[in-house]
Amino acid sequence: MKQQMALGSFIFGLSRDFAYSTLSRKSEGGWTELQILNSKPRSHQTGQKPETLTISGTSMYAVGMERLDELRALQALRVPLPLIDGIGRNWGLWRITTVQETQTCIIDDGTAMVVDWTLELSEFNNA
């Protein structure tokens, strides 16, 4: 079974009707500027911050709603989860910080025909 990525037991991909279309990765070097009176600011290293990932996509019908409930259940565990991409690369442990969804084209039973979603992850470091 092909997959884009696996976060713990959760699989992203077309095979589960829950593929992402955008992945944004942010890493900061840990540099800050210390303001100096009558001089240019000085650069100061405070240590590298955890990386963040923002993954987003659009899902259809009740399947998208169910997959988001699965992600929220993983988030409720409050534990870091391994992240493995589709080519087998281990990205380490990540925490689910935000699960956001926007439901549109809702039919009379409350099912959304279109669900736009965004998942924000933060790298887990405890070393």
C-alpha positions as CSV (number, residue, x, y, z in Angstrom):
1,M,0.0,0.0,0.0
2,K,1.4,3.4,-1.0
3,Q,1.5,6.2,1.5
4,Q,2.7,9.7,1.6
5,M,3.5,9.7,5.3
6,A,2.7,7.9,8.5
7,L,2.3,9.7,11.9
8,G,2.2,7.0,14.5
9,S,-0.6,4.6,13.4
10,F,-2.2,7.3,11.1
11,I,-1.5,7.0,7.4
12,F,-1.7,9.9,4.9
13,G,-2.3,8.9,1.3
14,L,-4.8,8.2,-1.5
15,S,-5.2,4.6,-0.3
16,R,-7.0,6.0,2.8
17,D,-8.8,8.9,0.9
18,F,-6.8,11.3,3.0
19,A,-3.8,12.7,1.1
20,Y,-2.2,16.0,1.7
21,S,-1.5,18.5,-1.0
22,T,0.9,20.8,0.9
23,L,3.7,20.3,3.3
24,S,5.5,23.3,4.8
25,R,8.6,22.8,6.9
26,K,10.1,25.5,9.1
27,S,13.4,25.4,11.0
28,E,14.9,28.3,12.9
29,G,18.6,28.6,13.7
30,G,18.2,30.1,17.2
31,W,19.6,33.5,16.5
32,T,18.3,36.6,18.2
33,E,19.3,40.2,18.2
34,L,20.4,42.0,21.4
35,Q,19.7,45.7,21.2
36,I,22.7,47.8,22.0
37,L,22.3,51.5,22.8
38,N,24.1,53.7,20.1
39,S,25.2,50.6,18.1
40,K,24.0,47.9,15.8
41,P,22.3,45.0,17.6
42,R,24.5,42.0,18.5
43,S,23.7,38.5,17.3
44,H,23.2,36.0,20.1
45,Q,22.7,32.3,19.8
46,T,20.0,30.9,22.1
47,G,19.9,27.4,20.8
48,Q,18.0,25.9,17.8
49,K,14.2,25.8,18.2
50,P,12.2,22.7,17.3
51,E,11.2,22.3,13.7
52,T,7.5,22.7,12.7
53,L,5.5,21.1,9.9
54,T,2.3,22.3,8.5
55,I,0.4,19.7,6.4
56,S,-2.8,20.5,4.6
57,G,-5.2,19.0,2.2
58,T,-8.8,18.6,1.1
59,S,-10.9,15.5,1.7
60,M,-14.3,14.6,0.5
61,Y,-17.4,13.4,2.3
62,A,-17.7,11.7,5.7
63,V,-14.3,9.9,5.2
64,G,-12.5,13.3,5.7
65,M,-14.5,13.9,8.8
66,E,-13.6,10.4,10.2
67,R,-9.9,10.8,9.4
68,L,-9.9,14.1,11.3
69,D,-11.5,12.4,14.3
70,E,-8.7,9.8,14.2
71,L,-6.1,12.6,14.2
72,R,-7.8,14.3,17.1
73,A,-7.8,11.0,19.0
74,L,-4.1,10.7,18.5
75,Q,-3.7,14.3,19.6
76,A,-5.7,13.5,22.8
77,L,-3.1,10.9,23.7
78,R,-0.6,13.7,24.4
79,V,2.4,11.7,23.4
80,P,5.1,12.2,20.7
81,L,4.6,10.1,17.6
82,P,7.1,8.8,15.0
83,L,6.8,10.4,11.6
84,I,7.9,8.2,8.6
85,D,7.6,9.4,5.0
86,G,6.6,7.3,2.0
87,I,10.2,6.5,1.0
88,G,11.0,5.2,4.5
89,R,12.9,8.1,5.9
90,N,12.4,8.5,9.7
91,W,11.7,12.1,10.6
92,G,11.9,11.4,14.4
93,L,9.2,12.1,17.0
94,W,6.6,14.8,16.5
95,R,3.8,16.3,18.6
96,I,0.4,17.3,17.2
97,T,-0.1,20.9,18.1
98,T,-3.1,21.8,16.0
99,V,-5.8,20.1,14.0
100,Q,-8.0,22.5,12.0
101,E,-10.8,21.8,9.6
102,T,-13.2,23.8,7.5
103,Q,-16.4,22.0,6.4
104,T,-18.2,23.2,3.3
105,C,-21.1,22.0,1.1
106,I,-22.8,20.4,4.1
107,I,-25.8,18.2,3.2
108,D,-29.0,17.8,5.3
109,D,-27.6,15.1,7.6
110,G,-24.6,17.3,8.6
111,T,-22.1,15.5,6.4
112,A,-19.6,17.8,4.8
113,M,-19.0,17.2,1.1
114,V,-15.7,19.1,1.2
115,V,-13.4,19.3,4.2
116,D,-10.3,21.5,4.0
117,W,-7.9,20.6,6.8
118,T,-4.6,21.7,8.3
119,L,-2.4,19.8,10.7
120,E,0.5,21.5,12.6
121,L,3.2,19.4,14.1
122,S,6.2,20.4,16.3
123,E,9.4,18.3,16.6
124,F,9.7,16.6,19.9
125,N,13.1,16.9,21.6
126,N,13.7,15.6,25.0
127,A,17.5,15.1,25.0
